[in-house]
Amino acid sequence: MSQTSQAADASTVHLSFVELTALLQRIFERHGTRPEVAQCLAFNCASAQRDAAHSHGVFRIPGYLSTLASGWVDGKAVPVVEDIASGFVGVDAANGFAQPALAAARGLLIDKVRSAGIAVLAIRNSHHFAALWPDVEPFAREGLVALSVVNSMTCVVPHGARKPVFGTNPIAFAAPCHGRDPIVFDMATSALAHGDVQIAARDGHEVPPGSGVDRLGQPTQDPEAILDGGALLPFGAHKGSALSMMIELLAAALTGGHFSFEFDWSGHPGAKTPWTGQLIIVIDPDKSRGTPFAQRSEVLVKQMEAAGLTRMAGDRRYAARALAETEGIALRASELRDLEGFL
């Protein structure tokens, strides 16, 4: 590539959140999803790109589209909401994406939370290929506390084992905090998110020590070796491994979804989305006694800051979001061309 071509490819364009969401929605609809599904997926991808969570932003679009084209996921699926008990909502995602299933059940879930103080949403037969924090942050903005777990495809070796069993199995948490944005974190229980390994491979970067092994089970910092028959490791050795096991049980066994090792997509070349389950637990802190929860959250945050903490969970995303609101969402010119090529 010439220096002129490299410069053009590296140039940056900026879109508003509305513009990027609309573009992504048109792409999803063009590739066979219902408008409601397209809206959910576009909002999630645009949110991740806006908040600089690039491994789950527009980087994911080719994987979504190849999966839809493969027939592995049903982009027109209509989730079936089940009112199971006073504090329990189930959703059969019907081999569709998890976000539309959450959207379909959200009203009933919140009604139960406001009534009982706590409720669980169990999503099964679903595909989750996105950032997890957008699923929980909106609950915190309504004054609720939310925790969500989702399992994925087998790519993580349990601590002390030789072969992968778990997925990257993220956990996301959101809580209101007086005087500031909600406290939100979203983390894989693997040493790295799978998307971060893919980005490292794309950009020619090594990953940190302890991230993964090659196909022979030997430690490696080469992301290509991890992706080519290798596997990731859990963070924190046995501690991350135990959390990942817990998530398999909550997101698959409890919901009726698949464990990370229980599906076979070999007959669907191009499939990228794990066909598993998701659990969301939502709590209404107004039911507790004493000082309002959001004010207690503020006390904790201030004490952490007094101890020297300079950045809370979620602050980097909020800073990127604020910048995007004034300057627009940054995309490489090549990324925008690729997106427009999908229309």
Contacts in CASP RR format, 6 or more apart in sequence:
PFRMAT RR
TARGET T0000
AUTHOR 0000-0000-0000
METHOD contacts of the structure
MODEL  1
MSQTSQAADASTVHLSFVELTALLQRIFERHGTRPEVAQCLAFNCASAQR
DAAHSHGVFRIPGYLSTLASGWVDGKAVPVVEDIASGFVGVDAANGFAQP
ALAAARGLLIDKVRSAGIAVLAIRNSHHFAALWPDVEPFAREGLVALSVV
NSMTCVVPHGARKPVFGTNPIAFAAPCHGRDPIVFDMATSALAHGDVQIA
ARDGHEVPPGSGVDRLGQPTQDPEAILDGGALLPFGAHKGSALSMMIELL
AAALTGGHFSFEFDWSGHPGAKTPWTGQLIIVIDPDKSRGTPFAQRSEVL
VKQMEAAGLTRMAGDRRYAARALAETEGIALRASELRDLEGFL
1 9 0 8 1.000
8 333 0 8 1.000
9 332 0 8 1.000
9 333 0 8 1.000
9 334 0 8 1.000
10 332 0 8 1.000
10 333 0 8 1.000
11 332 0 8 1.000
11 333 0 8 1.000
12 330 0 8 1.000
12 331 0 8 1.000
12 332 0 8 1.000
12 333 0 8 1.000
13 330 0 8 1.000
13 331 0 8 1.000
13 332 0 8 1.000
13 333 0 8 1.000
13 336 0 8 1.000
14 327 0 8 1.000
14 328 0 8 1.000
14 329 0 8 1.000
14 330 0 8 1.000
14 331 0 8 1.000
15 23 0 8 1.000
15 328 0 8 1.000
15 329 0 8 1.000
15 331 0 8 1.000
15 336 0 8 1.000
16 328 0 8 1.000
16 329 0 8 1.000
17 46 0 8 1.000
17 47 0 8 1.000
17 50 0 8 1.000
17 324 0 8 1.000
17 325 0 8 1.000
17 328 0 8 1.000
17 329 0 8 1.000
20 46 0 8 1.000
20 49 0 8 1.000
20 50 0 8 1.000
20 58 0 8 1.000
20 329 0 8 1.000
20 331 0 8 1.000
21 42 0 8 1.000
21 43 0 8 1.000
21 46 0 8 1.000
22 42 0 8 1.000
23 42 0 8 1.000
23 339 0 8 1.000
23 340 0 8 1.000
24 38 0 8 1.000
24 41 0 8 1.000
24 42 0 8 1.000
24 45 0 8 1.000
24 46 0 8 1.000
24 58 0 8 1.000
24 61 0 8 1.000
24 339 0 8 1.000
25 35 0 8 1.000
25 38 0 8 1.000
25 39 0 8 1.000
25 41 0 8 1.000
25 42 0 8 1.000
26 38 0 8 1.000
26 343 0 8 1.000
27 38 0 8 1.000
27 42 0 8 1.000
27 61 0 8 1.000
27 65 0 8 1.000
27 339 0 8 1.000
27 342 0 8 1.000
27 343 0 8 1.000
28 37 0 8 1.000
28 38 0 8 1.000
28 41 0 8 1.000
28 42 0 8 1.000
28 64 0 8 1.000
29 35 0 8 1.000
29 38 0 8 1.000
30 342 0 8 1.000
30 343 0 8 1.000
31 64 0 8 1.000
31 65 0 8 1.000
31 68 0 8 1.000
31 69 0 8 1.000
31 342 0 8 1.000
32 68 0 8 1.000
32 75 0 8 1.000
32 76 0 8 1.000
33 41 0 8 1.000
33 68 0 8 1.000
33 75 0 8 1.000
33 76 0 8 1.000
34 75 0 8 1.000
34 76 0 8 1.000
34 78 0 8 1.000
34 100 0 8 1.000
36 100 0 8 1.000
36 103 0 8 1.000
37 75 0 8 1.000
37 76 0 8 1.000
37 77 0 8 1.000
37 96 0 8 1.000
37 97 0 8 1.000
37 100 0 8 1.000
40 97 0 8 1.000
40 99 0 8 1.000
40 100 0 8 1.000
40 103 0 8 1.000
41 64 0 8 1.000
41 97 0 8 1.000
41 99 0 8 1.000
41 130 0 8 1.000
43 134 0 8 1.000
44 56 0 8 1.000
44 99 0 8 1.000
44 130 0 8 1.000
44 131 0 8 1.000
44 134 0 8 1.000
45 56 0 8 1.000
45 57 0 8 1.000
45 58 0 8 1.000
45 60 0 8 1.000
45 61 0 8 1.000
45 130 0 8 1.000
46 57 0 8 1.000
46 329 0 8 1.000
47 131 0 8 1.000
47 134 0 8 1.000
48 54 0 8 1.000
48 55 0 8 1.000
48 56 0 8 1.000
48 57 0 8 1.000
48 60 0 8 1.000
48 130 0 8 1.000
48 131 0 8 1.000
48 134 0 8 1.000
49 57 0 8 1.000
49 58 0 8 1.000
49 329 0 8 1.000
49 331 0 8 1.000
50 320 0 8 1.000
50 321 0 8 1.000
50 324 0 8 1.000
50 329 0 8 1.000
51 317 0 8 1.000
51 318 0 8 1.000
51 320 0 8 1.000
51 321 0 8 1.000
51 324 0 8 1.000
52 316 0 8 1.000
52 317 0 8 1.000
52 320 0 8 1.000
53 131 0 8 1.000
53 133 0 8 1.000
53 317 0 8 1.000
54 199 0 8 1.000
55 193 0 8 1.000
55 195 0 8 1.000
55 196 0 8 1.000
55 198 0 8 1.000
55 199 0 8 1.000
56 130 0 8 1.000
56 131 0 8 1.000
56 195 0 8 1.000
57 131 0 8 1.000
58 331 0 8 1.000
58 335 0 8 1.000
58 339 0 8 1.000
59 195 0 8 1.000
59 198 0 8 1.000
59 199 0 8 1.000
60 129 0 8 1.000
60 130 0 8 1.000
61 338 0 8 1.000
61 339 0 8 1.000
61 342 0 8 1.000
62 338 0 8 1.000
63 129 0 8 1.000
63 270 0 8 1.000
63 272 0 8 1.000
63 273 0 8 1.000
64 129 0 8 1.000
64 272 0 8 1.000
64 273 0 8 1.000
65 342 0 8 1.000
66 270 0 8 1.000
66 271 0 8 1.000
66 272 0 8 1.000
67 73 0 8 1.000
67 127 0 8 1.000
67 129 0 8 1.000
67 268 0 8 1.000
67 270 0 8 1.000
67 271 0 8 1.000
67 272 0 8 1.000
67 273 0 8 1.000
68 75 0 8 1.000
69 270 0 8 1.000
70 265 0 8 1.000
70 268 0 8 1.000
70 269 0 8 1.000
70 270 0 8 1.000
70 271 0 8 1.000
71 268 0 8 1.000
71 271 0 8 1.000
72 265 0 8 1.000
72 268 0 8 1.000
72 270 0 8 1.000
72 271 0 8 1.000
72 273 0 8 1.000
72 275 0 8 1.000
73 95 0 8 1.000
73 96 0 8 1.000
73 97 0 8 1.000
73 127 0 8 1.000
73 271 0 8 1.000
73 273 0 8 1.000
73 275 0 8 1.000
74 94 0 8 1.000
74 95 0 8 1.000
74 96 0 8 1.000
75 96 0 8 1.000
75 97 0 8 1.000
77 93 0 8 1.000
77 94 0 8 1.000
77 95 0 8 1.000
77 96 0 8 1.000
77 97 0 8 1.000
77 100 0 8 1.000
78 94 0 8 1.000
79 91 0 8 1.000
79 92 0 8 1.000
79 93 0 8 1.000
79 94 0 8 1.000
79 96 0 8 1.000
79 100 0 8 1.000
79 101 0 8 1.000
79 104 0 8 1.000
79 105 0 8 1.000
80 91 0 8 1.000
80 92 0 8 1.000
80 94 0 8 1.000
81 89 0 8 1.000
81 90 0 8 1.000
81 91 0 8 1.000
81 104 0 8 1.000
81 105 0 8 1.000
81 108 0 8 1.000
82 89 0 8 1.000
82 90 0 8 1.000
82 91 0 8 1.000
82 92 0 8 1.000
83 89 0 8 1.000
83 108 0 8 1.000
84 90 0 8 1.000
86 112 0 8 1.000
86 115 0 8 1.000
86 116 0 8 1.000
87 112 0 8 1.000
87 116 0 8 1.000
87 118 0 8 1.000
87 119 0 8 1.000
87 120 0 8 1.000
88 112 0 8 1.000
88 119 0 8 1.000
88 120 0 8 1.000
88 122 0 8 1.000
89 105 0 8 1.000
89 108 0 8 1.000
89 109 0 8 1.000
89 112 0 8 1.000
89 119 0 8 1.000
89 120 0 8 1.000
89 121 0 8 1.000
89 122 0 8 1.000
90 105 0 8 1.000
90 121 0 8 1.000
90 122 0 8 1.000
90 123 0 8 1.000
90 124 0 8 1.000
90 255 0 8 1.000
91 101 0 8 1.000
91 102 0 8 1.000
91 104 0 8 1.000
91 105 0 8 1.000
91 121 0 8 1.000
91 122 0 8 1.000
91 123 0 8 1.000
91 124 0 8 1.000
91 126 0 8 1.000
92 101 0 8 1.000
92 124 0 8 1.000
92 125 0 8 1.000
93 100 0 8 1.000
93 101 0 8 1.000
93 123 0 8 1.000
93 124 0 8 1.000
93 125 0 8 1.000
93 126 0 8 1.000
93 127 0 8 1.000
94 125 0 8 1.000
95 125 0 8 1.000
95 126 0 8 1.000
95 127 0 8 1.000
95 275 0 8 1.000
96 125 0 8 1.000
96 126 0 8 1.000
96 127 0 8 1.000
97 126 0 8 1.000
97 127 0 8 1.000
97 128 0 8 1.000
97 129 0 8 1.000
97 273 0 8 1.000
98 123 0 8 1.000
98 126 0 8 1.000
98 127 0 8 1.000
98 128 0 8 1.000
98 135 0 8 1.000
98 150 0 8 1.000
98 277 0 8 1.000
98 278 0 8 1.000
99 128 0 8 1.000
99 130 0 8 1.000
99 135 0 8 1.000
101 123 0 8 1.000
101 126 0 8 1.000
102 121 0 8 1.000
102 123 0 8 1.000
102 135 0 8 1.000
102 278 0 8 1.000
102 280 0 8 1.000
105 121 0 8 1.000
105 123 0 8 1.000
109 119 0 8 1.000
109 121 0 8 1.000
109 280 0 8 1.000
109 282 0 8 1.000
110 142 0 8 1.000
110 144 0 8 1.000
110 282 0 8 1.000
112 119 0 8 1.000
113 119 0 8 1.000
113 144 0 8 1.000
113 282 0 8 1.000
113 283 0 8 1.000
113 284 0 8 1.000
114 284 0 8 1.000
117 283 0 8 1.000
117 284 0 8 1.000
117 287 0 8 1.000
118 281 0 8 1.000
118 282 0 8 1.000
118 283 0 8 1.000
118 284 0 8 1.000
119 281 0 8 1.000
119 282 0 8 1.000
120 279 0 8 1.000
120 280 0 8 1.000
120 281 0 8 1.000
120 282 0 8 1.000
121 279 0 8 1.000
121 280 0 8 1.000
121 281 0 8 1.000
121 282 0 8 1.000
122 254 0 8 1.000
122 255 0 8 1.000
122 256 0 8 1.000
122 278 0 8 1.000
122 279 0 8 1.000
123 255 0 8 1.000
123 277 0 8 1.000
123 278 0 8 1.000
123 279 0 8 1.000
123 280 0 8 1.000
124 255 0 8 1.000
124 256 0 8 1.000
124 257 0 8 1.000
124 277 0 8 1.000
125 256 0 8 1.000
125 257 0 8 1.000
125 275 0 8 1.000
125 277 0 8 1.000
126 257 0 8 1.000
126 275 0 8 1.000
126 276 0 8 1.000
126 277 0 8 1.000
126 278 0 8 1.000
127 273 0 8 1.000
127 274 0 8 1.000
127 275 0 8 1.000
127 276 0 8 1.000
128 150 0 8 1.000
128 152 0 8 1.000
128 273 0 8 1.000
128 274 0 8 1.000
128 276 0 8 1.000
128 277 0 8 1.000
128 278 0 8 1.000
129 272 0 8 1.000
129 273 0 8 1.000
129 274 0 8 1.000
131 186 0 8 1.000
132 148 0 8 1.000
132 150 0 8 1.000
132 170 0 8 1.000
132 171 0 8 1.000
132 172 0 8 1.000
132 186 0 8 1.000
133 172 0 8 1.000
133 174 0 8 1.000
133 184 0 8 1.000
133 185 0 8 1.000
133 186 0 8 1.000
133 314 0 8 1.000
133 317 0 8 1.000
135 146 0 8 1.000
135 148 0 8 1.000
135 172 0 8 1.000
135 278 0 8 1.000
135 280 0 8 1.000
136 146 0 8 1.000
136 147 0 8 1.000
136 148 0 8 1.000
136 172 0 8 1.000
136 173 0 8 1.000
136 174 0 8 1.000
136 184 0 8 1.000
136 186 0 8 1.000
136 280 0 8 1.000
137 174 0 8 1.000
137 182 0 8 1.000
137 184 0 8 1.000
139 145 0 8 1.000
139 146 0 8 1.000
139 174 0 8 1.000
139 282 0 8 1.000
140 146 0 8 1.000
140 174 0 8 1.000
140 175 0 8 1.000
140 176 0 8 1.000
140 182 0 8 1.000
140 183 0 8 1.000
140 184 0 8 1.000
141 176 0 8 1.000
141 182 0 8 1.000
143 176 0 8 1.000
143 284 0 8 1.000
143 285 0 8 1.000
143 286 0 8 1.000
143 293 0 8 1.000
143 294 0 8 1.000
144 176 0 8 1.000
144 282 0 8 1.000
144 283 0 8 1.000
144 284 0 8 1.000
144 285 0 8 1.000
145 174 0 8 1.000
145 175 0 8 1.000
145 176 0 8 1.000
145 282 0 8 1.000
145 283 0 8 1.000
145 284 0 8 1.000
145 285 0 8 1.000
145 293 0 8 1.000
146 172 0 8 1.000
146 173 0 8 1.000
146 174 0 8 1.000
146 175 0 8 1.000
146 280 0 8 1.000
146 281 0 8 1.000
146 282 0 8 1.000
146 283 0 8 1.000
147 171 0 8 1.000
147 172 0 8 1.000
147 173 0 8 1.000
147 280 0 8 1.000
147 281 0 8 1.000
147 282 0 8 1.000
148 171 0 8 1.000
148 172 0 8 1.000
148 173 0 8 1.000
148 278 0 8 1.000
148 279 0 8 1.000
148 280 0 8 1.000
148 281 0 8 1.000
149 169 0 8 1.000
149 170 0 8 1.000
149 171 0 8 1.000
149 172 0 8 1.000
149 246 0 8 1.000
149 247 0 8 1.000
149 250 0 8 1.000
149 251 0 8 1.000
149 278 0 8 1.000
149 279 0 8 1.000
150 169 0 8 1.000
150 170 0 8 1.000
150 247 0 8 1.000
150 251 0 8 1.000
150 276 0 8 1.000
150 277 0 8 1.000
150 278 0 8 1.000
150 279 0 8 1.000
151 166 0 8 1.000
151 167 0 8 1.000
151 169 0 8 1.000
151 247 0 8 1.000
151 248 0 8 1.000
151 251 0 8 1.000
151 252 0 8 1.000
151 259 0 8 1.000
151 260 0 8 1.000
151 274 0 8 1.000
151 276 0 8 1.000
151 277 0 8 1.000
152 167 0 8 1.000
152 168 0 8 1.000
152 169 0 8 1.000
152 170 0 8 1.000
152 194 0 8 1.000
152 260 0 8 1.000
152 274 0 8 1.000
152 276 0 8 1.000
153 167 0 8 1.000
153 260 0 8 1.000
153 263 0 8 1.000
153 265 0 8 1.000
153 274 0 8 1.000
153 276 0 8 1.000
154 164 0 8 1.000
154 165 0 8 1.000
154 166 0 8 1.000
154 167 0 8 1.000
154 260 0 8 1.000
154 261 0 8 1.000
155 164 0 8 1.000
155 166 0 8 1.000
155 167 0 8 1.000
155 168 0 8 1.000
155 190 0 8 1.000
155 194 0 8 1.000
155 231 0 8 1.000
155 232 0 8 1.000
155 260 0 8 1.000
156 164 0 8 1.000
156 165 0 8 1.000
156 166 0 8 1.000
156 167 0 8 1.000
156 168 0 8 1.000
156 169 0 8 1.000
156 189 0 8 1.000
156 190 0 8 1.000
156 231 0 8 1.000
156 232 0 8 1.000
156 233 0 8 1.000
156 234 0 8 1.000
156 244 0 8 1.000
157 163 0 8 1.000
157 164 0 8 1.000
157 165 0 8 1.000
157 166 0 8 1.000
157 212 0 8 1.000
157 213 0 8 1.000
157 217 0 8 1.000
157 231 0 8 1.000
157 232 0 8 1.000
157 233 0 8 1.000
157 234 0 8 1.000
158 165 0 8 1.000
158 166 0 8 1.000
158 234 0 8 1.000
158 241 0 8 1.000
158 244 0 8 1.000
158 245 0 8 1.000
159 233 0 8 1.000
159 234 0 8 1.000
159 237 0 8 1.000
159 238 0 8 1.000
159 240 0 8 1.000
159 241 0 8 1.000
160 238 0 8 1.000
160 241 0 8 1.000
162 217 0 8 1.000
163 231 0 8 1.000
164 230 0 8 1.000
164 231 0 8 1.000
164 232 0 8 1.000
165 260 0 8 1.000
165 261 0 8 1.000
166 189 0 8 1.000
166 190 0 8 1.000
166 234 0 8 1.000
166 241 0 8 1.000
166 244 0 8 1.000
166 245 0 8 1.000
166 247 0 8 1.000
166 248 0 8 1.000
166 260 0 8 1.000
167 190 0 8 1.000
167 244 0 8 1.000
167 248 0 8 1.000
167 260 0 8 1.000
167 274 0 8 1.000
168 188 0 8 1.000
168 189 0 8 1.000
168 190 0 8 1.000
168 193 0 8 1.000
168 194 0 8 1.000
168 232 0 8 1.000
169 188 0 8 1.000
169 189 0 8 1.000
169 190 0 8 1.000
169 243 0 8 1.000
169 244 0 8 1.000
169 247 0 8 1.000
169 248 0 8 1.000
169 251 0 8 1.000
169 260 0 8 1.000
170 186 0 8 1.000
170 187 0 8 1.000
170 188 0 8 1.000
170 189 0 8 1.000
170 193 0 8 1.000
170 247 0 8 1.000
171 186 0 8 1.000
171 187 0 8 1.000
171 189 0 8 1.000
171 243 0 8 1.000
171 247 0 8 1.000
172 184 0 8 1.000
172 185 0 8 1.000
172 186 0 8 1.000
172 187 0 8 1.000
173 183 0 8 1.000
173 184 0 8 1.000
173 185 0 8 1.000
174 182 0 8 1.000
174 183 0 8 1.000
174 184 0 8 1.000
175 182 0 8 1.000
175 183 0 8 1.000
175 184 0 8 1.000
175 293 0 8 1.000
175 297 0 8 1.000
176 182 0 8 1.000
176 183 0 8 1.000
176 285 0 8 1.000
176 293 0 8 1.000
176 294 0 8 1.000
176 297 0 8 1.000
177 183 0 8 1.000
177 294 0 8 1.000
177 297 0 8 1.000
177 298 0 8 1.000
177 301 0 8 1.000
178 292 0 8 1.000
178 294 0 8 1.000
178 295 0 8 1.000
178 297 0 8 1.000
178 298 0 8 1.000
179 294 0 8 1.000
179 298 0 8 1.000
180 298 0 8 1.000
180 301 0 8 1.000
181 314 0 8 1.000
181 318 0 8 1.000
183 297 0 8 1.000
183 301 0 8 1.000
183 312 0 8 1.000
183 313 0 8 1.000
183 314 0 8 1.000
184 313 0 8 1.000
184 314 0 8 1.000
184 317 0 8 1.000
185 313 0 8 1.000
185 314 0 8 1.000
188 194 0 8 1.000
188 235 0 8 1.000
189 234 0 8 1.000
189 235 0 8 1.000
189 240 0 8 1.000
189 241 0 8 1.000
189 243 0 8 1.000
189 244 0 8 1.000
189 247 0 8 1.000
190 232 0 8 1.000
190 233 0 8 1.000
190 234 0 8 1.000
190 235 0 8 1.000
190 244 0 8 1.000
191 208 0 8 1.000
191 210 0 8 1.000
191 211 0 8 1.000
191 212 0 8 1.000
191 232 0 8 1.000
191 233 0 8 1.000
191 234 0 8 1.000
191 235 0 8 1.000
191 236 0 8 1.000
192 207 0 8 1.000
192 208 0 8 1.000
192 211 0 8 1.000
192 232 0 8 1.000
194 232 0 8 1.000
196 207 0 8 1.000
197 207 0 8 1.000
197 211 0 8 1.000
197 223 0 8 1.000
197 226 0 8 1.000
197 227 0 8 1.000
197 232 0 8 1.000
198 223 0 8 1.000
198 227 0 8 1.000
200 206 0 8 1.000
200 207 0 8 1.000
200 223 0 8 1.000
201 223 0 8 1.000
201 224 0 8 1.000
201 227 0 8 1.000
204 223 0 8 1.000
205 223 0 8 1.000
206 221 0 8 1.000
206 222 0 8 1.000
206 223 0 8 1.000
207 221 0 8 1.000
207 222 0 8 1.000
207 223 0 8 1.000
207 226 0 8 1.000
208 221 0 8 1.000
209 219 0 8 1.000
209 221 0 8 1.000
210 219 0 8 1.000
210 221 0 8 1.000
210 233 0 8 1.000
211 221 0 8 1.000
211 226 0 8 1.000
211 232 0 8 1.000
211 233 0 8 1.000
212 219 0 8 1.000
212 220 0 8 1.000
212 226 0 8 1.000
212 230 0 8 1.000
212 231 0 8 1.000
212 232 0 8 1.000
212 233 0 8 1.000
213 219 0 8 1.000
213 220 0 8 1.000
213 226 0 8 1.000
213 230 0 8 1.000
213 231 0 8 1.000
213 233 0 8 1.000
214 220 0 8 1.000
214 222 0 8 1.000
214 225 0 8 1.000
214 226 0 8 1.000
214 228 0 8 1.000
214 229 0 8 1.000
214 230 0 8 1.000
215 225 0 8 1.000
215 228 0 8 1.000
215 229 0 8 1.000
215 230 0 8 1.000
217 230 0 8 1.000
217 231 0 8 1.000
220 226 0 8 1.000
220 230 0 8 1.000
226 232 0 8 1.000
234 240 0 8 1.000
234 241 0 8 1.000
234 243 0 8 1.000
234 244 0 8 1.000
248 259 0 8 1.000
248 260 0 8 1.000
250 279 0 8 1.000
251 257 0 8 1.000
251 276 0 8 1.000
251 277 0 8 1.000
251 278 0 8 1.000
251 279 0 8 1.000
252 258 0 8 1.000
252 259 0 8 1.000
252 260 0 8 1.000
252 262 0 8 1.000
252 276 0 8 1.000
252 277 0 8 1.000
253 259 0 8 1.000
254 279 0 8 1.000
255 277 0 8 1.000
255 278 0 8 1.000
255 279 0 8 1.000
256 277 0 8 1.000
257 276 0 8 1.000
257 277 0 8 1.000
258 275 0 8 1.000
258 276 0 8 1.000
258 277 0 8 1.000
259 276 0 8 1.000
260 274 0 8 1.000
260 276 0 8 1.000
263 274 0 8 1.000
263 275 0 8 1.000
263 276 0 8 1.000
265 271 0 8 1.000
265 275 0 8 1.000
285 292 0 8 1.000
285 293 0 8 1.000
285 294 0 8 1.000
286 292 0 8 1.000
286 293 0 8 1.000
301 312 0 8 1.000
304 312 0 8 1.000
324 330 0 8 1.000
331 339 0 8 1.000
END
